[in-house]
Amino acid sequence: MKTSEKIISLLKVEGELTAKVLASELKLTTMGVRQHLQVLEESGDISFEDKKAARGRPTRYWALTSKSNSRFSDRHEELTVQLIDSVKSVFGDSGLEQLISHREQASLDLYQTKLADKEGLEDKLNALAQLRTEEGYMANVVKGSLDNKICDDSVYWLLENHCPICAAASSCLNFCRSELNLFQTILADVATVSREEHIIEGARRCAYKVTVKV
C-alpha cells in the first residue's frame, strides 16, 4: 500500500489527525508526511483545520473530504438506487420491506453460524467486526470510553468507518434500521445495542454502543 493510501486509511478509521501523529503511525518523518498531505490536499481528498492550542501556535488537523469516498468500495451505488426504485415501483413499499427482511435474515443466519463457537461478548464482537470488515465496513471494536463519551468497562463500541451500501441506505433508511435490528438480535442474550453515531446523519462513521447486560 502506498503512503498516500495509508494516510487515507488512517484518516478514515481514526478521524482528523495531525501530521505529527500520522508520521508516528507510519514511522516516517513529519516533513515526509507533509509532502504527501500536500499532494492529497491538491487532489481534493483531504482538507485541514487549524485549531487553537493550549499554548503556542494553532495545531493543524487533517481530515478526509467527501471526494475521498471514491477511493472506497461503493457497491455500484447508482445501480443499487435504481434497483430500489424499481422494487418500489413494481412491488410497492411492502415488496421492498420483504427484500430488506430477507437480506436481514440471510445475514443473521450467516453471523450466528460464524459466532456460534465464540464465548463472551468481546470475542463475539471481534468476530462480528471481522465479518463486517470483510463486507467492506472497515469495522473495529473499542472497549470503554470513546472520544468524549465517558463509559466504564461494561461498554463496548462497534465502529464502522465506511458504509459500502451508503447509497442504498440513503435511498431507504430501513436498511439502517435492519442492520441495527440485526446486531440487537445477535447479541440479545449478552448485551443491549444502540446506534450513537450515524453516517447517514452526517457522522464520519456509524458507532454502535454495546452495553453488557447485568
C-alpha positions as YAML, in Angstrom:
chain: A
units: angstrom
residues:
- id: 1
  name: MET
  ca: [0.00, 0.00, 0.00]
- id: 2
  name: LYS
  ca: [1.34, 3.43, -0.96]
- id: 3
  name: THR
  ca: [1.96, 6.03, 1.74]
- id: 4
  name: SER
  ca: [-0.87, 8.21, 0.44]
- id: 5
  name: GLU
  ca: [-3.25, 5.24, 0.64]
- id: 6
  name: LYS
  ca: [-2.11, 4.53, 4.20]
- id: 7
  name: ILE
  ca: [-2.81, 8.15, 5.13]
- id: 8
  name: ILE
  ca: [-6.28, 7.95, 3.60]
- id: 9
  name: SER
  ca: [-6.97, 4.72, 5.50]
- id: 10
  name: LEU
  ca: [-5.77, 6.15, 8.84]
- id: 11
  name: LEU
  ca: [-7.91, 9.27, 8.45]
- id: 12
  name: LYS
  ca: [-10.90, 7.11, 7.57]
- id: 13
  name: VAL
  ca: [-10.54, 4.97, 10.70]
- id: 14
  name: GLU
  ca: [-9.17, 7.49, 13.21]
- id: 15
  name: GLY
  ca: [-10.80, 10.73, 12.05]
- id: 16
  name: GLU
  ca: [-8.86, 14.00, 11.91]
- id: 17
  name: LEU
  ca: [-5.14, 13.72, 12.76]
- id: 18
  name: THR
  ca: [-2.09, 15.95, 12.83]
- id: 19
  name: ALA
  ca: [0.92, 15.44, 10.58]
- id: 20
  name: LYS
  ca: [2.94, 14.54, 13.69]
- id: 21
  name: VAL
  ca: [0.55, 11.75, 14.67]
- id: 22
  name: LEU
  ca: [0.43, 10.45, 11.11]
- id: 23
  name: ALA
  ca: [4.22, 10.43, 10.97]
- id: 24
  name: SER
  ca: [4.36, 8.44, 14.20]
- id: 25
  name: GLU
  ca: [1.79, 5.92, 12.95]
- id: 26
  name: LEU
  ca: [3.57, 5.49, 9.61]
- id: 27
  name: LYS
  ca: [7.10, 5.62, 11.08]
- id: 28
  name: LEU
  ca: [8.04, 8.47, 8.75]
- id: 29
  name: THR
  ca: [9.38, 11.98, 9.26]
- id: 30
  name: THR
  ca: [6.87, 14.76, 9.76]
- id: 31
  name: MET
  ca: [8.32, 16.55, 6.75]
- id: 32
  name: GLY
  ca: [7.83, 13.46, 4.59]
- id: 33
  name: VAL
  ca: [4.21, 13.10, 5.69]
- id: 34
  name: ARG
  ca: [3.52, 16.78, 4.98]
- id: 35
  name: GLN
  ca: [4.63, 16.27, 1.38]
- id: 36
  name: HIS
  ca: [2.06, 13.51, 0.95]
- id: 37
  name: LEU
  ca: [-0.58, 15.61, 2.70]
- id: 38
  name: GLN
  ca: [0.04, 18.46, 0.28]
- id: 39
  name: VAL
  ca: [-0.48, 16.15, -2.71]
- id: 40
  name: LEU
  ca: [-3.69, 14.76, -1.22]
- id: 41
  name: GLU
  ca: [-4.94, 18.26, -0.47]
- id: 42
  name: GLU
  ca: [-4.27, 19.32, -4.07]
- id: 43
  name: SER
  ca: [-6.24, 16.32, -5.32]
- id: 44
  name: GLY
  ca: [-9.15, 17.32, -3.09]
- id: 45
  name: ASP
  ca: [-9.12, 14.15, -0.98]
- id: 46
  name: ILE
  ca: [-8.26, 15.87, 2.30]
- id: 47
  name: SER
  ca: [-8.55, 19.29, 3.92]
- id: 48
  name: PHE
  ca: [-7.24, 20.82, 7.12]
- id: 49
  name: GLU
  ca: [-8.49, 22.89, 10.03]
- id: 50
  name: ASP
  ca: [-6.25, 24.90, 12.34]
- id: 51
  name: LYS
  ca: [-7.39, 24.56, 15.94]
- id: 52
  name: LYS
  ca: [-6.35, 26.75, 18.83]
- id: 53
  name: ALA
  ca: [-3.84, 25.03, 21.10]
- id: 54
  name: ALA
  ca: [-3.41, 25.47, 24.86]
- id: 55
  name: ARG
  ca: [-0.26, 27.42, 24.13]
- id: 56
  name: GLY
  ca: [1.70, 28.49, 21.08]
- id: 57
  name: ARG
  ca: [0.55, 28.24, 17.50]
- id: 58
  name: PRO
  ca: [-2.73, 26.61, 16.46]
- id: 59
  name: THR
  ca: [-2.48, 22.90, 15.65]
- id: 60
  name: ARG
  ca: [-3.32, 21.77, 12.12]
- id: 61
  name: TYR
  ca: [-5.64, 18.77, 11.82]
- id: 62
  name: TRP
  ca: [-6.19, 16.87, 8.58]
- id: 63
  name: ALA
  ca: [-9.41, 15.10, 7.62]
- id: 64
  name: LEU
  ca: [-10.99, 13.44, 4.59]
- id: 65
  name: THR
  ca: [-13.32, 15.28, 2.24]
- id: 66
  name: SER
  ca: [-16.40, 13.78, 0.60]
- id: 67
  name: LYS
  ca: [-14.36, 13.36, -2.59]
- id: 68
  name: SER
  ca: [-12.26, 10.68, -0.87]
- id: 69
  name: ASN
  ca: [-15.30, 8.38, -0.80]
- id: 70
  name: SER
  ca: [-14.48, 7.40, -4.38]
- id: 71
  name: ARG
  ca: [-11.38, 5.61, -3.01]
- id: 72
  name: PHE
  ca: [-13.56, 3.15, -1.11]
- id: 73
  name: SER
  ca: [-15.98, 0.48, -2.23]
- id: 74
  name: ASP
  ca: [-19.43, 1.81, -3.08]
- id: 75
  name: ARG
  ca: [-21.07, -1.43, -4.28]
- id: 76
  name: HIS
  ca: [-22.17, 0.15, -7.55]
- id: 77
  name: GLU
  ca: [-24.31, 2.76, -5.82]
- id: 78
  name: GLU
  ca: [-26.06, 4.09, -8.92]
- id: 79
  name: LEU
  ca: [-27.33, 0.63, -9.91]
- id: 80
  name: THR
  ca: [-28.36, -0.08, -6.31]
- id: 81
  name: VAL
  ca: [-30.54, 3.03, -6.12]
- id: 82
  name: GLN
  ca: [-32.11, 2.22, -9.47]
- id: 83
  name: LEU
  ca: [-32.95, -1.30, -8.30]
- id: 84
  name: ILE
  ca: [-34.51, 0.02, -5.09]
- id: 85
  name: ASP
  ca: [-36.66, 2.43, -7.09]
- id: 86
  name: SER
  ca: [-37.67, -0.43, -9.39]
- id: 87
  name: VAL
  ca: [-38.67, -2.65, -6.46]
- id: 88
  name: LYS
  ca: [-40.81, 0.18, -5.05]
- id: 89
  name: SER
  ca: [-42.45, 0.77, -8.42]
- id: 90
  name: VAL
  ca: [-43.20, -2.89, -9.17]
- id: 91
  name: PHE
  ca: [-43.87, -4.37, -5.71]
- id: 92
  name: GLY
  ca: [-44.60, -1.31, -3.57]
- id: 93
  name: ASP
  ca: [-43.24, -0.49, -0.12]
- id: 94
  name: SER
  ca: [-44.27, -3.91, 1.20]
- id: 95
  name: GLY
  ca: [-42.18, -5.59, -1.50]
- id: 96
  name: LEU
  ca: [-39.13, -3.54, -0.56]
- id: 97
  name: GLU
  ca: [-39.67, -4.39, 3.09]
- id: 98
  name: GLN
  ca: [-39.74, -8.09, 2.22]
- id: 99
  name: LEU
  ca: [-36.47, -7.69, 0.34]
- id: 100
  name: ILE
  ca: [-34.84, -5.96, 3.33]
- id: 101
  name: SER
  ca: [-36.20, -8.59, 5.73]
- id: 102
  name: HIS
  ca: [-34.83, -11.37, 3.52]
- id: 103
  name: ARG
  ca: [-31.39, -9.71, 3.48]
- id: 104
  name: GLU
  ca: [-31.52, -9.30, 7.27]
- id: 105
  name: GLN
  ca: [-32.42, -12.96, 7.81]
- id: 106
  name: ALA
  ca: [-29.66, -14.15, 5.48]
- id: 107
  name: SER
  ca: [-27.12, -12.02, 7.35]
- id: 108
  name: LEU
  ca: [-28.47, -13.23, 10.69]
- id: 109
  name: ASP
  ca: [-28.07, -16.87, 9.66]
- id: 110
  name: LEU
  ca: [-24.50, -16.25, 8.48]
- id: 111
  name: TYR
  ca: [-23.43, -14.27, 11.53]
- id: 112
  name: GLN
  ca: [-24.95, -16.69, 14.02]
- id: 113
  name: THR
  ca: [-23.11, -19.57, 12.34]
- id: 114
  name: LYS
  ca: [-19.80, -17.69, 12.42]
- id: 115
  name: LEU
  ca: [-20.25, -16.60, 16.05]
- id: 116
  name: ALA
  ca: [-21.57, -19.94, 17.34]
- id: 117
  name: ASP
  ca: [-18.25, -21.02, 18.89]
- id: 118
  name: LYS
  ca: [-17.38, -17.60, 20.35]
- id: 119
  name: GLU
  ca: [-17.62, -17.24, 24.12]
- id: 120
  name: GLY
  ca: [-18.12, -13.89, 25.80]
- id: 121
  name: LEU
  ca: [-19.22, -10.54, 24.40]
- id: 122
  name: GLU
  ca: [-15.74, -9.34, 23.44]
- id: 123
  name: ASP
  ca: [-14.98, -12.43, 21.36]
- id: 124
  name: LYS
  ca: [-18.37, -12.18, 19.65]
- id: 125
  name: LEU
  ca: [-17.85, -8.50, 18.85]
- id: 126
  name: ASN
  ca: [-14.36, -9.05, 17.46]
- id: 127
  name: ALA
  ca: [-15.66, -11.84, 15.23]
- id: 128
  name: LEU
  ca: [-18.57, -9.66, 14.12]
- id: 129
  name: ALA
  ca: [-16.23, -6.77, 13.34]
- id: 130
  name: GLN
  ca: [-14.10, -9.10, 11.21]
- id: 131
  name: LEU
  ca: [-17.18, -10.25, 9.27]
- id: 132
  name: ARG
  ca: [-18.30, -6.66, 8.72]
- id: 133
  name: THR
  ca: [-14.81, -5.66, 7.58]
- id: 134
  name: GLU
  ca: [-14.85, -8.45, 5.03]
- id: 135
  name: GLU
  ca: [-18.11, -6.92, 3.75]
- id: 136
  name: GLY
  ca: [-16.47, -3.51, 3.35]
- id: 137
  name: TYR
  ca: [-17.49, -1.72, 6.56]
- id: 138
  name: MET
  ca: [-13.96, -1.22, 7.95]
- id: 139
  name: ALA
  ca: [-15.16, -2.24, 11.42]
- id: 140
  name: ASN
  ca: [-13.32, -2.37, 14.72]
- id: 141
  name: VAL
  ca: [-14.12, -2.71, 18.42]
- id: 142
  name: VAL
  ca: [-13.27, -0.32, 21.27]
- id: 143
  name: LYS
  ca: [-13.82, -1.04, 24.95]
- id: 144
  name: GLY
  ca: [-14.86, 1.60, 27.49]
- id: 145
  name: SER
  ca: [-14.70, 5.32, 26.75]
- id: 146
  name: LEU
  ca: [-14.80, 6.63, 23.20]
- id: 147
  name: ASP
  ca: [-13.73, 10.15, 22.28]
- id: 148
  name: ASN
  ca: [-15.78, 12.41, 24.58]
- id: 149
  name: LYS
  ca: [-18.16, 9.61, 25.58]
- id: 150
  name: ILE
  ca: [-17.12, 8.52, 29.06]
- id: 151
  name: CYS
  ca: [-18.03, 4.89, 29.74]
- id: 152
  name: ASP
  ca: [-16.90, 2.09, 32.03]
- id: 153
  name: ASP
  ca: [-15.65, -1.36, 31.05]
- id: 154
  name: SER
  ca: [-19.20, -2.69, 30.73]
- id: 155
  name: VAL
  ca: [-19.49, -0.79, 27.44]
- id: 156
  name: TYR
  ca: [-18.05, -1.70, 24.06]
- id: 157
  name: TRP
  ca: [-18.26, 0.16, 20.76]
- id: 158
  name: LEU
  ca: [-18.68, -1.49, 17.38]
- id: 159
  name: LEU
  ca: [-17.37, 1.12, 14.94]
- id: 160
  name: GLU
  ca: [-17.99, 1.01, 11.20]
- id: 161
  name: ASN
  ca: [-15.78, 3.54, 9.47]
- id: 162
  name: HIS
  ca: [-17.18, 3.03, 5.98]
- id: 163
  name: CYS
  ca: [-20.61, 2.19, 4.58]
- id: 164
  name: PRO
  ca: [-20.41, 0.20, 1.33]
- id: 165
  name: ILE
  ca: [-24.21, 0.42, 0.95]
- id: 166
  name: CYS
  ca: [-24.44, 4.15, 1.70]
- id: 167
  name: ALA
  ca: [-26.38, 4.91, -1.48]
- id: 168
  name: ALA
  ca: [-28.97, 2.24, -0.69]
- id: 169
  name: ALA
  ca: [-29.24, 3.36, 2.93]
- id: 170
  name: SER
  ca: [-29.68, 6.98, 1.87]
- id: 171
  name: SER
  ca: [-32.46, 5.92, -0.51]
- id: 172
  name: CYS
  ca: [-34.18, 3.72, 2.08]
- id: 173
  name: LEU
  ca: [-33.45, 4.18, 5.79]
- id: 174
  name: ASN
  ca: [-34.98, 0.78, 6.53]
- id: 175
  name: PHE
  ca: [-31.62, -0.73, 5.56]
- id: 176
  name: CYS
  ca: [-30.08, 1.04, 8.56]
- id: 177
  name: ARG
  ca: [-32.98, 0.02, 10.80]
- id: 178
  name: SER
  ca: [-32.47, -3.56, 9.64]
- id: 179
  name: GLU
  ca: [-28.76, -3.56, 10.49]
- id: 180
  name: LEU
  ca: [-29.41, -2.22, 13.99]
- id: 181
  name: ASN
  ca: [-32.05, -4.94, 14.48]
- id: 182
  name: LEU
  ca: [-29.52, -7.49, 13.27]
- id: 183
  name: PHE
  ca: [-26.93, -6.53, 15.89]
- id: 184
  name: GLN
  ca: [-29.56, -6.36, 18.63]
- id: 185
  name: THR
  ca: [-30.78, -9.87, 17.76]
- id: 186
  name: ILE
  ca: [-27.32, -11.44, 17.55]
- id: 187
  name: LEU
  ca: [-26.24, -10.03, 20.92]
- id: 188
  name: ALA
  ca: [-29.64, -10.12, 22.67]
- id: 189
  name: ASP
  ca: [-28.53, -12.68, 25.28]
- id: 190
  name: VAL
  ca: [-25.49, -10.74, 26.45]
- id: 191
  name: ALA
  ca: [-25.88, -7.05, 25.63]
- id: 192
  name: THR
  ca: [-28.08, -4.17, 24.54]
- id: 193
  name: VAL
  ca: [-27.17, -2.27, 21.35]
- id: 194
  name: SER
  ca: [-27.91, 1.31, 20.30]
- id: 195
  name: ARG
  ca: [-26.62, 3.41, 17.41]
- id: 196
  name: GLU
  ca: [-24.96, 6.59, 18.72]
- id: 197
  name: GLU
  ca: [-23.36, 7.91, 15.50]
- id: 198
  name: HIS
  ca: [-24.76, 7.54, 12.01]
- id: 199
  name: ILE
  ca: [-23.06, 8.17, 8.66]
- id: 200
  name: ILE
  ca: [-26.41, 8.95, 7.03]
- id: 201
  name: GLU
  ca: [-26.92, 11.77, 9.55]
- id: 202
  name: GLY
  ca: [-23.55, 13.32, 8.74]
- id: 203
  name: ALA
  ca: [-21.22, 11.50, 11.14]
- id: 204
  name: ARG
  ca: [-17.93, 10.17, 9.78]
- id: 205
  name: ARG
  ca: [-18.76, 6.65, 10.97]
- id: 206
  name: CYS
  ca: [-21.53, 4.52, 12.45]
- id: 207
  name: ALA
  ca: [-20.93, 3.86, 16.15]
- id: 208
  name: TYR
  ca: [-22.89, 1.20, 17.97]
- id: 209
  name: LYS
  ca: [-22.87, 1.29, 21.77]
- id: 210
  name: VAL
  ca: [-22.90, -2.26, 23.14]
- id: 211
  name: THR
  ca: [-23.67, -2.47, 26.88]
- id: 212
  name: VAL
  ca: [-23.21, -5.68, 28.85]
- id: 213
  name: LYS
  ca: [-26.43, -6.98, 30.38]
- id: 214
  name: VAL
  ca: [-26.29, -7.33, 34.14]
...
